[in-house]
Amino acid sequence: MIPFERTLPYDIIMGDVYVLECPFCHSNNVLLPIKPQDIKNAREGKKKLLVFPCCGNKVTILDSDADYLLTDTILRKS
């Protein structure tokens, strides 16, 4: 079972990866410094460090699917 509290929903718009809201500082529509290829690599088992440009907080992307990034950090309350 996927730990939902460790997931982060994302969107890809014109080749850029966005999250609706930063889980740490709650900034809206944050452009992430990763590419869609990094998300594909996470699906294949490669971990990726993600640093949020709005606040500098860090998480490691462990896995992904078409809608969510699975991280090593609890991002939401269940």
N, C-alpha and C positions, 0 to 999 in steps of 0.2 A: 504494500500500500504506500502511495506517495505521501510524504509529510507535507500537507497543504500549507502549513505555516512557514515552510521554507521555500515557497514558490513565489515568483514574480511575473505577473502578466506583462507581455510586451507586444509591440506592433512593429512591422517593417513597412516603412513608407518611403518609396523612391530610393531604396537601397540603404536607408538609415534606420537604425534600431532605436525605438523610443519606448519609454515607460510612461504611463499616464501620471503617476505620482511617485516621487522618491519615497521609499519606506522610512528614511531617516529624518530628512528635513522637510518633507511634504511639499517640495517644489512641484509644480505642474509641468507636464509634457517635457520630460527630461530626455535629451538626446544622449544616448549612451556611446561611449568611445569604443564600440565594438562593431564588427561588420556581420552581415548575415552568414558569411563563411565561418565565423567563430561559433555561431549557434549550431551550424551543421557539424562542426568539429566536436562540439560538446555532446551531440547525439551519438557520435562515434567513440566517445570515451575520453576525449582530451579536456582536461580542466582548463579554465580561463579565469584569470583575475580580473574583476570588474571594479573600477574605481569610479564612483559617481562624481561627475564634474561639478555638481551643484554644492556638495558639502565635503567631498573628499573621503567619505566612508568607503570601505572595501568589503567585497564579498567574493567568494570563489564560485564560479558556475560549474556545477558538477554534471548536469545533464539538461536536456531541453526537449520540448516537443513543439508543435505548431503554435501553441499559445502561451506557454509558461517556460521560465527558466528555473531550474532546481538549483538552489544554492546551499552552502554549508552553514548559513546563518538563519536564525528565526527572524522572519521579516514581518509577520502578522500574528495576531492573537487568534487562537482557534476557538 
